[in-house]
Amino acid sequence: MPNYSIGLTGLNVAQRAIELIGTNIANATTPGYHRQELIIKPVDLNTYGKISLGGVEIDRVRQNINTLLEKEIASQQSGLGQAAQELDIMTMVENAFGDIGSEGLGMAMGHYFDSLNELSAQPTSQALREQAVWAADGLTSQFRNVAQLLVDVEEHVRFQAQHYIDQANALSAEIANLNKEITAVMLRGGSGNLLRDRRGQAIQDLSELVEVEVHEQGGAVSSINVTAWGKQIVTGTSSAELELQDIGDGTLQMAVEGALTYQGNIEGGRIGALLSLYNNVLPDIHGELDKLAGRIISEMNRLHVQGVGLSGSFTDLTGMSVANGTMDNWTTDVAAGSFFIRVTDTSTGAVTRHEISVDPTVDTVTDIRDRLNLLANISASIDNSALHIEADSGYTFDFLPELLPQPFADNITGTAAATIAGRYTGDTNQVFTCTVSGNGEVGVIASLVLEVRNGAGELVKTVNVGQGYAAGDPLDIGYGMNVALSTGTLNNTDNFDIRTFSDTDTSGFLAAAGINTLFSGTSAFNISVRQDVLNNPQRFAAAAGAEGSDGVNVRKMSDVARQNYAVLDDLNPQDYYRKLVTGVGQAVVVRQARQISLESVMRQLGVQRDDISGVDLNEEAAKLIIFERMYQAVSKSIAVQDKALQYLFEVV
């Protein structure tokens, strides 16, 4: 009797092979799909004598996959995700700054310092004064714009991180669920290959977001565990959710199910990139911008408080609201030192200078008010936490570094008198001592000289005040100062002191309290031009003289553009800004190069994966023809056997 079993096994294998080829072809472009193929083996059904007769059966369905290659792809995918995300954010930061030569912060800074230079040449020009104030306002607007854009980028980063964490949690849950489904299929005798592919693709998608490691579970079940940055988030059929936590110091960290299990820097994947940017890169850039703004605020205000506008000295000034308590808690630093206030009798022109000591560890603004109230012809009060200083009627005050005409200390025992004039050009506060050598009448006695020594006791200059000197003529004694001696006598070792100032506020109190400042604020985010200066550009303190018409102070302010500061890495403000922008640009270039490199690696790995796991349509079509012919041949074999059997029945 014909053995139909042999033919039936062949039909079954051919049918399953055709179905599997159809599956391969249908999934040729499905992400994460790995080509499958049947492994078939012969089956011994009957033995006649020494001849074994049998059919064929499916041994297993093999999935063409290289596990090590898949792990390497996941690892590189994590790096590529980080590089791509960092490039996206750093490009946004670069766009916030703009090019160095564009109409942005860099150009606004250049316009501002140029306007100061122009005003220093024509300090009484109302148009140039207004231009300087408008340029200052434009500079502060650009600082605020860039700072706000950086804040917007930081908020975007935080939002994007949470979005990706939600995606990562969904993928973790999907992987755990697929673990369950694959185990169930295998326990029923199936392969679960299509489910494995879905799980593998989920792992690849997850690796773009976080740095993952996959660990196969032992035993008969095909389940995996997944860790993110070393912490387990998928264990068999259960998953744990990642959470974003603000730990209170302005940084973000990752937690698993509410437990803060990650410490320090997290890198890898898009989430790792965002956390690194939020915690390190963006704060550094923001800090550098604030450092630049803070230095400009500090230097400009330090000079502005020591100058006067076109209207000259003040009858009253009101500062800005400051914090209660001691000054060491203020947002603007105050150091131990003093500030010096000049009080002028407008009817006589007599000027007196008073020193107000400041100790930020113990002093409050109330203490300064009380010390000012001890001065003659000056009164002070506090209104809404702001210091208000007012001069009595017939008096004015200022904080100018102008030389007083009378000596600071006078030890002349003769009948001659000294008068000081000029403008001190030194860069430190010090006391110069002028000592007489010789005895006799000014302008008459030979070898009567005046020796001038600086605060360190070093001889600066020796000038003749004896024969050949016309009493009352000014004598250049260096540092922009001159001395005139009246007729009369001088005795050997007679001396007098000249107190000079390059800075009339060594404590920084006036700038911190907002007394006659140009800028308010402490950072790029809140810097602005004082409203009283905006409303009245004549208040712009371009002058260092009480008459208000010179350009000495604005020249000092323009020099800030050319001075190097330790806090700005020993660079001037404009060079520091260029360094900042260049640094951001370099960061973009580095990340572009890294992304290109990783993309190249991923393409190479993809080619290797396609060679192993990809579906070749031509190859599958060739296999399809083979199994179709096999099906046809086996069918014909069965038909022949059936016809032979019918013939035998007819014969019988």
C-alpha positions in Angstrom: 0.0 0.0 0.0 1.4 3.4 -0.8 2.6 5.4 2.2 0.9 8.7 2.1 2.6 9.8 5.3 5.9 10.6 3.5 4.2 12.9 1.1 2.1 14.5 3.8 5.2 15.5 5.8 6.7 17.0 2.6 3.5 19.0 2.0 3.5 20.2 5.6 7.1 21.3 5.5 6.8 23.0 2.1 3.6 24.8 3.3 5.3 26.0 6.5 8.4 27.1 4.5 6.3 29.1 2.1 4.5 30.8 5.0 7.8 31.6 6.7 9.2 33.1 3.5 6.1 35.2 3.2 6.7 36.4 6.8 10.2 37.4 5.9 9.2 39.2 2.8 6.3 41.0 4.5 8.7 42.2 7.3 11.6 43.1 5.0 11.4 46.8 6.0 10.1 46.3 9.6 12.5 47.9 12.1 14.1 45.3 14.4 13.0 42.3 12.3 15.5 39.4 12.0 15.2 37.0 9.1 13.9 33.6 10.0 14.6 30.2 8.3 13.4 26.7 8.8 15.8 24.0 9.9 14.4 20.7 8.6 15.4 17.1 9.2 14.5 13.7 7.9 12.1 11.4 9.7 12.4 7.6 9.6 8.8 6.3 9.2 9.2 2.7 7.8 11.9 0.2 7.2 11.7 -2.5 4.5 14.6 -4.8 4.7 17.6 -2.6 4.6 15.8 0.4 3.2 14.6 3.2 5.5 11.6 5.1 4.2 10.7 8.4 5.8 9.6 11.9 5.3 10.7 15.3 6.6 9.8 17.5 9.6 10.6 20.9 11.0 13.4 20.8 13.5 13.1 24.4 14.6 12.7 28.0 13.2 16.1 29.7 13.4 16.3 33.5 13.9 19.4 34.9 12.3 20.8 37.2 15.0 24.2 38.0 16.4 23.7 38.8 20.1 27.0 40.6 20.6 26.4 42.7 17.5 22.9 43.7 18.9 24.5 44.7 22.2 27.1 46.8 20.4 24.4 48.5 18.4 22.5 49.3 21.6 25.6 50.8 23.2 26.4 52.9 20.2 22.8 54.0 19.9 23.0 55.3 23.4 26.1 57.4 22.5 24.4 58.6 19.3 21.3 59.6 21.2 23.4 61.7 23.6 25.4 63.3 20.9 22.3 64.2 18.9 20.5 65.6 21.9 23.5 67.7 23.0 23.9 69.0 19.5 20.2 70.1 19.3 20.4 72.0 22.6 23.8 73.5 22.0 22.6 74.8 18.6 19.7 76.5 20.4 22.2 78.1 22.8 24.4 79.2 19.9 21.4 80.8 18.2 20.6 82.6 21.5 24.0 84.3 21.4 24.1 84.8 17.7 27.3 85.5 15.8 29.9 87.7 17.3 29.3 90.3 14.6 25.5 90.1 14.5 23.1 92.6 16.0 23.2 90.9 19.4 25.0 91.3 22.7 28.5 91.6 21.3 27.5 94.5 19.0 25.5 96.1 21.8 28.6 96.0 24.0 30.6 97.6 21.2 28.1 100.3 20.7 28.0 101.1 24.4 31.8 101.5 24.8 32.0 103.4 21.5 29.4 105.9 22.8 31.4 106.4 26.0 34.5 107.2 23.9 32.5 109.7 21.9 31.1 111.3 25.0 34.5 111.6 26.6 35.6 113.8 23.6 32.5 116.1 24.0 31.3 115.7 27.6 28.8 118.6 27.5 27.0 117.3 24.3 23.4 116.5 25.2 23.0 114.4 22.1 26.1 112.3 22.9 25.0 112.0 26.5 21.6 110.7 25.4 23.3 108.3 23.0 25.4 106.9 25.8 22.3 106.3 27.9 20.4 104.7 25.1 23.4 102.5 24.3 23.6 101.4 27.9 19.9 100.6 27.8 20.4 98.6 24.6 23.2 96.7 26.2 21.1 95.7 29.3 18.2 94.7 27.0 20.5 92.3 25.1 21.9 90.9 28.3 18.3 90.2 29.5 17.3 88.8 26.1 20.2 86.3 26.1 19.6 85.4 29.7 15.9 84.8 29.1 16.7 82.6 26.1 19.0 80.6 28.2 16.3 80.2 30.8 13.9 79.1 28.1 16.4 76.6 26.9 16.8 75.2 30.4 13.0 74.9 30.7 12.9 73.2 27.4 15.5 70.8 28.5 13.6 70.0 31.7 10.4 69.5 29.8 12.1 67.3 27.1 13.8 65.2 29.8 10.4 64.5 31.4 8.9 63.6 28.0 11.7 61.2 27.3 11.4 59.6 30.8 7.7 59.0 30.0 8.8 57.3 26.8 11.4 55.2 28.6 8.9 54.1 31.2 6.5 53.0 28.4 9.2 51.1 26.7 10.2 49.4 30.0 6.7 48.3 30.6 6.4 47.0 27.0 9.6 45.0 27.4 8.3 43.5 30.6 5.0 42.6 29.0 6.8 41.0 26.0 8.9 39.0 28.4 5.6 37.6 29.7 4.2 36.9 26.2 7.4 35.2 25.0 7.5 33.0 28.0 3.9 31.9 27.5 4.5 31.2 23.8 7.6 29.1 24.5 5.8 27.1 27.2 3.2 26.3 24.5 6.0 25.0 22.3 6.3 28.1 20.0 9.4 30.1 19.1 8.2 33.6 19.9 10.6 35.0 17.4 8.3 37.8 16.2 7.8 38.8 19.8 11.5 38.7 20.4 12.0 41.1 17.5 9.5 43.5 19.0 11.3 43.3 22.3 14.6 43.8 20.6 13.3 46.9 18.9 11.9 48.2 22.1 15.4 47.8 23.7 17.0 49.6 20.8 14.5 52.5 21.2 15.2 52.5 24.9 18.9 52.6 24.4 18.5 55.9 22.5 17.0 57.4 25.6 19.1 55.8 28.4 22.3 53.8 28.7 21.1 50.2 28.9 22.5 46.8 29.6 20.6 43.6 28.8 21.0 40.4 30.9 19.5 37.1 29.7 17.7 35.0 32.4 18.7 31.4 32.6 16.4 28.4 32.4 13.8 27.4 29.9 12.1 30.8 29.7 13.4 33.4 27.3 13.1 36.5 29.6 15.6 39.4 30.0 16.4 41.9 32.6 17.3 45.5 31.7 19.4 48.0 33.6 19.6 51.8 33.0 22.8 53.3 34.2 23.4 50.2 36.3 20.0 50.3 38.0 17.5 47.6 37.2 14.3 48.8 35.5 13.0 45.6 34.0 13.0 42.3 36.0 11.3 39.6 34.1 7.7 40.5 33.7 7.8 43.6 36.0 9.2 47.1 35.4 10.2 50.0 37.6 9.5 53.6 36.5 12.2 56.2 36.2 11.4 59.6 37.8 12.9 63.1 37.5 13.7 64.7 40.8 14.9 68.2 41.7 17.1 67.7 44.6 17.0 71.3 45.8 20.3 72.7 44.6 19.1 73.6 41.1 20.1 70.2 39.6 18.1 67.3 38.4 18.7 63.7 39.2 17.1 60.4 38.3 15.2 58.2 40.7 13.7 54.7 40.4 10.2 54.3 41.9 10.7 57.5 44.0 14.1 56.3 45.4 17.0 58.6 44.5 19.3 55.8 43.4 21.5 57.8 41.0 24.3 60.1 42.3 26.6 62.3 40.4 26.7 62.8 36.6 24.5 60.6 34.4 25.6 60.3 30.8 24.4 58.2 27.9 21.2 58.5 25.8 19.1 61.5 25.3 18.0 61.7 28.9 21.6 61.5 30.1 22.5 64.3 27.6 19.7 66.5 28.9 20.6 66.0 32.6 24.3 66.7 31.8 23.3 69.9 30.0 20.9 71.0 32.7 23.2 70.3 35.6 26.6 71.3 34.2 26.8 72.8 30.7 24.0 75.3 30.8 24.7 76.6 34.3 28.3 77.1 33.3 27.3 79.2 30.3 24.7 81.1 32.3 27.3 81.6 35.0 29.8 83.1 32.6 27.2 85.4 31.1 26.2 86.5 34.7 29.9 87.0 35.5 30.3 89.3 32.5 27.2 91.3 33.3 28.2 91.4 37.0 31.6 92.8 36.2 30.2 95.5 33.9 27.6 96.4 36.5 30.3 96.5 39.3 32.9 98.5 37.3 30.5 101.0 35.8 28.7 101.6 39.1 31.9 101.9 41.0 33.0 104.7 38.7 29.5 106.3 38.2 29.0 106.8 42.0 32.2 108.9 42.0 31.2 111.2 39.2 28.6 113.9 38.6 26.4 114.8 35.7 25.9 118.2 34.0 24.1 119.6 37.0 27.1 119.0 39.2 27.0 117.9 42.9 23.8 116.8 44.5 21.2 118.1 46.9 19.7 114.7 47.5 20.0 111.1 46.3 18.0 108.0 46.9 19.4 104.5 46.5 17.7 101.2 45.9 15.9 98.9 48.3 18.4 96.6 50.1 17.9 93.6 52.3 17.4 94.0 56.1 20.2 92.8 58.3 24.0 93.1 57.9 25.5 93.8 54.6 27.2 90.5 54.2 23.8 89.1 53.4 23.2 91.6 50.5 23.1 90.3 46.9 25.9 92.7 46.0 29.2 92.3 47.8 30.3 94.9 50.3 33.8 94.8 51.7 35.3 96.2 54.9 36.5 99.7 54.0 35.2 103.3 53.8 33.5 105.7 51.5 34.2 109.4 51.4 31.5 112.1 51.0 32.4 115.7 50.1 30.1 118.5 51.4 30.3 121.9 49.7 29.1 125.3 51.0 27.6 126.8 47.9 27.9 130.3 49.2 31.7 130.2 50.0 32.8 127.2 48.0 34.4 125.7 51.1 34.7 121.9 50.8 35.0 119.3 53.5 35.5 115.6 53.1 34.2 113.0 55.6 35.1 109.3 55.9 32.3 106.8 56.7 33.6 103.4 57.7 31.9 100.2 56.7 32.1 96.7 58.2 29.7 94.4 56.4 29.8 91.8 59.1 28.2 94.0 61.7 26.8 97.1 59.8 23.3 97.6 58.4 22.0 100.3 56.3 20.6 101.9 59.4 24.1 102.2 60.9 25.3 104.0 57.8 22.3 106.3 58.0 23.2 107.1 61.6 26.8 107.9 60.8 25.7 110.2 58.0 23.4 112.0 60.3 26.4 112.8 62.5 27.9 115.0 59.7 27.3 118.7 59.6 24.9 119.9 56.9 23.9 116.3 55.8 20.8 114.3 56.8 20.0 110.7 55.9 16.9 108.6 56.2 15.6 105.2 55.1 12.5 104.9 52.9 11.2 101.5 51.8 14.6 100.0 52.7 16.4 102.5 50.5 18.9 105.0 51.8 18.1 108.7 51.2 20.8 111.4 51.6 19.9 115.1 51.6 22.0 118.2 52.0 20.9 121.2 54.0 19.9 124.3 52.2 22.9 126.1 50.7 25.0 122.9 50.6 25.6 120.1 48.1 27.4 116.8 48.4 29.1 114.3 46.1 31.6 111.4 46.2 34.2 113.0 43.8 37.9 112.1 44.1 38.8 115.7 43.6 41.8 117.0 45.4 41.0 119.4 48.3 42.8 122.7 48.0 44.0 122.6 51.6 46.5 120.0 52.8 45.2 116.9 54.5 47.7 117.5 57.3 49.7 120.8 57.7 52.9 120.9 59.7 54.3 124.2 58.2 55.8 126.3 61.1 56.7 129.2 58.8 54.4 131.8 57.4 54.0 130.4 53.9 50.9 128.4 53.0 50.4 125.6 50.5 47.5 125.2 48.0 46.8 122.0 46.1 45.3 121.7 42.7 45.2 119.5 39.7 43.6 116.0 39.2 45.2 112.9 40.7 46.0 110.3 38.0 47.3 107.5 40.2 45.5 104.1 40.5 45.6 103.7 44.3 44.5 105.7 47.3 47.5 107.1 49.1 48.9 110.1 51.1 51.8 112.1 49.6 54.1 113.9 52.0 55.8 117.1 50.9 58.8 118.0 53.1 60.8 121.2 53.1 64.6 121.1 52.8 66.3 124.3 53.8 65.2 127.5 55.6 64.2 130.9 54.4 61.7 132.9 52.4 59.8 131.3 49.5 61.2 132.4 46.1 64.2 134.2 47.6 66.6 131.7 49.4 68.7 129.5 47.2 68.6 125.7 47.7 65.1 125.8 49.3 63.3 122.8 47.9 60.3 120.6 48.4 60.7 116.8 48.4 57.6 114.9 47.4 57.2 111.2 48.6 54.4 108.8 47.9 52.6 106.6 50.5 55.4 104.0 50.4 58.0 106.7 51.3 59.5 106.7 47.8 60.8 110.0 46.4 58.6 111.1 43.6 59.9 114.5 42.8 62.0 117.4 44.1 60.9 120.9 43.2 62.5 124.2 43.7 60.6 126.7 45.9 63.6 129.0 46.6 65.4 131.5 44.4 63.8 131.5 40.9 60.4 130.4 42.0 57.5 132.9 41.8 55.4 132.6 44.9 51.8 131.4 44.0 52.9 129.6 40.7 51.7 126.0 40.5 54.5 123.4 40.7 54.0 120.0 39.0 54.7 117.4 41.7 53.7 114.4 39.6 50.5 112.2 39.2 48.6 115.1 37.7 48.9 117.2 40.9 50.4 120.7 41.5 51.3 122.7 44.6 51.5 126.5 44.9 53.3 128.1 47.9 52.4 131.7 49.0 54.9 134.3 50.0 56.4 133.7 53.4 58.9 131.6 55.1 59.6 127.8 55.4 61.6 126.0 57.9 63.7 122.9 57.4 61.6 119.6 57.8 58.3 121.6 57.5 55.8 119.3 55.8 52.3 118.8 54.7 50.3 115.9 53.4 48.1 115.5 50.3 45.4 112.8 50.5 44.6 111.4 47.0 41.8 109.1 45.8 41.5 106.8 42.8 38.5 105.2 44.6 36.3 107.1 47.0 34.4 104.0 48.0 36.8 101.1 49.0 33.9 99.3 50.6 31.6 99.2 47.6 28.7 100.3 49.8 27.5 103.1 47.5 27.2 100.9 44.5 25.5 98.2 46.5 23.1 100.6 48.0 22.3 102.2 44.6 23.6 105.6 45.4 24.2 107.5 42.1 24.6 104.2 40.2 24.1 103.7 36.5 22.9 100.1 36.5 20.6 98.2 38.8 20.6 94.4 39.2 23.3 91.9 39.8 23.1 89.5 36.8 22.4 89.3 33.1 18.8 88.4 33.9 18.0 91.6 35.9 20.5 94.2 34.7 19.0 97.5 33.7 19.7 101.2 33.5 18.5 103.2 36.5 15.2 104.8 35.7 16.2 108.2 36.9 19.2 108.2 34.5 16.9 107.1 31.6 14.5 109.8 32.4 17.2 112.4 32.7 20.4 111.7 30.7 22.0 114.8 32.3 22.3 112.6 35.4 24.9 110.4 33.6 28.0 111.0 35.6 30.5 111.7 32.9 32.5 114.2 35.0 35.0 113.9 37.9 34.9 117.6 38.7 32.2 119.4 40.7 31.4 121.6 37.8 30.2 118.6 35.8 31.6 119.6 32.5 34.8 117.5 32.2 34.9 114.0 30.6 37.4 112.4 33.1 35.0 110.0 34.6 33.5 108.8 31.3 37.0 108.2 30.0 37.6 105.9 33.0 34.3 104.2 32.2 35.3 103.7 28.6 38.7 102.3 29.7 36.7 99.3 31.2 36.5 97.9 27.7 40.3 97.7 27.6 41.0 96.5 31.1 41.6 92.8 31.9 40.0 91.4 35.0 41.0 88.3 36.9 37.3 87.3 37.3 37.0 87.4 33.5 40.0 85.0 33.1 42.3 88.0 32.7 40.4 89.2 29.7 38.6 92.5 29.0 34.8 92.3 28.8 34.6 92.2 25.0 37.3 89.5 24.6 35.6 87.5 27.4 32.3 87.6 25.5 34.1 86.5 22.3 35.6 83.7 24.3 32.2 82.7 25.6 30.6 82.7 22.2 33.5 81.0 20.6 33.3 78.3 23.3 29.7 77.7 22.6 30.5 77.5 18.8 33.3 75.0 19.5 31.0 72.9 21.7 28.6 72.7 18.7 31.4 71.8 16.3 32.7 69.0 18.7 29.2 67.6 19.0 28.6 67.7 15.3 31.8 65.8 14.7 30.9 63.3 17.4 27.4 62.8 15.9 28.9 62.3 12.4 31.4 59.8 13.7 28.8 57.8 15.6 26.4 57.9 12.7 29.2 56.4 10.6 29.8 53.6 13.2 26.0 52.9 13.3 25.9 52.6 9.5 28.7 50.1 9.6 27.0 48.1 12.3 23.8 48.3 10.4 25.5 46.9 7.3 26.8 44.0 9.4 23.4 43.4 11.0 21.7 43.4 7.5 24.3 40.8 6.3 23.3 38.6 9.2 19.7 39.4 9.9 18.4 41.3 6.9 15.9 40.0 4.4 17.2 39.7 0.8 14.1 39.7 -1.4 15.9 38.0 -4.3 17.1 35.2 -2.0 13.7 34.8 -0.5 12.1 34.6 -4.0 14.5 31.9 -5.0 13.7 29.9 -1.9 10.0 30.5 -2.6 10.3 28.9 -6.0 12.2 25.9 -4.5 9.5 25.2 -2.0 6.7 25.8 -4.5 8.2 23.1 -6.7 8.7 20.9 -3.7 5.0 21.3 -2.9 4.1 20.6 -6.5 6.4 17.5 -6.7 5.1 16.0 -3.4 1.5 16.7 -4.5 2.2 14.9 -7.8 3.8 12.0 -5.9 0.8 11.6 -3.7 -1.5 11.8 -6.8 0.5 9.1 -8.6 0.3 6.8 -5.5 -3.4 7.4 -5.3 -3.9 6.6 -9.0 -1.8 3.4 -8.6 -3.9 2.3 -5.7 -7.2 2.9 -7.6 -5.8 0.8 -10.5 -5.0 -2.1 -8.2 -8.5 -1.9 -6.7 -9.9 -2.1 -10.3 -7.7 -5.1 -11.1 -8.8 -6.9 -8.0 
